[in-house]
Amino acid sequence: MKGMGEYTKHFKMMGLIVLVFLLSACQTSQQTPSQKQDNIEPNTNTKILVLYFSMPEDEANNTSDSNAQASIVVRNNTVYGNVESVANIIHETMGGDIIEIETNQTYPLDHEKLVEVVSQEKEAQARPELTQNFNFLNTYDTIFLGYPIWWYDLPMPLYSLLEQVDLSGITIIPFTVHGGSGFSTTQETLQTLQPEATISNQGFSLSRNNMLQAKDSVEDWLNATFNLGASS
Ligand SMILES: Cc1cc2nc3c(=O)[nH]c(=O)nc-3n(C[C@H](O)[C@H](O)[C@H](O)COP(=O)(O)O)c2cc1C
């Protein structure tokens, strides 16, 4: 696993970021400033989408740091990103549709190179072009929105998406897999980007160190939060 110092040496706004991180670290994984409450009824006709961005790194290309923990999960001989893996578990439990947010640009699989590219993107406030138009999102009632934490923030492709769609009236349930930051300030950012959406205060954040327990953790969260009345 990369220590925070590993990230910071690449990132010029470290002082501010550390402050933000320390403040956000005081939050539990399921807090959000939104006063709005959920009204999720997955057993009715609620139209559900699991929408996620995930960037599995290639461990074989990770040569620069022996402690590096590539963000991959191997299941049935297939490699998934951490967030992708959680997205699949949510989808298997809740049903509905599942869509990956993808960009036209290809991100490097090597961790160090990915960190470098993302640092440059963040400094430039880039908005990577997405491979598809998401105007249809307003046909859903509830969107489980998943993303990794990148530099204590949403990945830039999430900004690309959320600046081009109108999710007014839709319930967004955030979920993330992180390296120590929890949600950081991403829930607040989601509310800022989509002021008329309901950002759930019952989202799910998981440390990437706990990916082995992901299935149980996700199912427990879903059962407890949405009163599904069954475990799978
Ligand atoms: C460029 C980059 C920046 C990251 N910044 C943070 C961070 O600020 N805080 C944190 O907790 N984890 C950070 N991480 C770790 C990822 O959030 C974590 O590995 C996540 O599980 C990756 O999910 P994925 O496999 O679905 O892409 C960072 C990872 C990368 C590649």
Ligand as a Chemical Component Dictionary entry (heavy atoms), coordinates in Angstrom:
data_LIG
# 
_chem_comp.id                   LIG 
_chem_comp.type                 NON-POLYMER 
_chem_comp.pdbx_formal_charge   0 
_chem_comp.three_letter_code    LIG 
# 
loop_
_chem_comp_atom.comp_id 
_chem_comp_atom.atom_id 
_chem_comp_atom.alt_atom_id 
_chem_comp_atom.type_symbol 
_chem_comp_atom.charge 
_chem_comp_atom.model_Cartn_x 
_chem_comp_atom.model_Cartn_y 
_chem_comp_atom.model_Cartn_z 
_chem_comp_atom.pdbx_ordinal 
LIG C1  C1  C 0 -3.546  8.712  -8.496 1  
LIG C2  C2  C 0 -4.067  8.097  -7.239 2  
LIG C3  C3  C 0 -4.341  8.900  -6.144 3  
LIG C4  C4  C 0 -4.845  8.342  -4.987 4  
LIG N1  N1  N 0 -5.151  9.170  -3.942 5  
LIG C5  C5  C 0 -5.681  8.642  -2.832 6  
LIG C6  C6  C 0 -6.038  9.478  -1.757 7  
LIG O1  O1  O 0 -5.876  10.675 -1.785 8  
LIG N2  N2  N 0 -6.591  8.907  -0.662 9  
LIG C7  C7  C 0 -6.811  7.560  -0.582 10 
LIG O2  O2  O 0 -7.346  7.109  0.411  11 
LIG N3  N3  N 0 -6.485  6.746  -1.599 12 
LIG C8  C8  C 0 -5.934  7.244  -2.716 13 
LIG N4  N4  N 0 -5.618  6.419  -3.758 14 
LIG C9  C9  C 0 -5.885  4.962  -3.633 15 
LIG C10 C10 C 0 -7.184  4.547  -4.341 16 
LIG O3  O3  O 0 -8.297  5.317  -3.920 17 
LIG C11 C11 C 0 -7.493  3.066  -4.055 18 
LIG O4  O4  O 0 -6.388  2.270  -4.436 19 
LIG C12 C12 C 0 -8.745  2.572  -4.740 20 
LIG O5  O5  O 0 -9.174  1.406  -4.113 21 
LIG C13 C13 C 0 -8.563  2.293  -6.211 22 
LIG O6  O6  O 0 -9.794  1.799  -6.721 23 
LIG P1  P1  P 0 -9.907  1.157  -8.171 24 
LIG O7  O7  O 0 -9.098  -0.103 -8.177 25 
LIG O8  O8  O 0 -11.364 0.858  -8.346 26 
LIG O9  O9  O 0 -9.442  2.171  -9.160 27 
LIG C14 C14 C 0 -5.084  6.940  -4.911 28 
LIG C15 C15 C 0 -4.800  6.140  -6.016 29 
LIG C16 C16 C 0 -4.293  6.700  -7.169 30 
LIG C17 C17 C 0 -3.996  5.823  -8.335 31 
# 
loop_
_chem_comp_bond.comp_id 
_chem_comp_bond.atom_id_1 
_chem_comp_bond.atom_id_2 
_chem_comp_bond.value_order 
_chem_comp_bond.pdbx_ordinal 
LIG C1  C2  SING 1  
LIG C2  C3  SING 2  
LIG C2  C16 DOUB 3  
LIG C3  C4  DOUB 4  
LIG C4  N1  SING 5  
LIG C4  C14 SING 6  
LIG N1  C5  DOUB 7  
LIG C5  C6  SING 8  
LIG C5  C8  SING 9  
LIG C6  O1  DOUB 10 
LIG C6  N2  SING 11 
LIG N2  C7  SING 12 
LIG C7  O2  DOUB 13 
LIG C7  N3  SING 14 
LIG N3  C8  DOUB 15 
LIG C8  N4  SING 16 
LIG N4  C9  SING 17 
LIG N4  C14 SING 18 
LIG C9  C10 SING 19 
LIG C10 O3  SING 20 
LIG C10 C11 SING 21 
LIG C11 O4  SING 22 
LIG C11 C12 SING 23 
LIG C12 O5  SING 24 
LIG C12 C13 SING 25 
LIG C13 O6  SING 26 
LIG O6  P1  SING 27 
LIG P1  O7  DOUB 28 
LIG P1  O8  SING 29 
LIG P1  O9  SING 30 
LIG C14 C15 DOUB 31 
LIG C15 C16 SING 32 
LIG C16 C17 SING 33 
# 
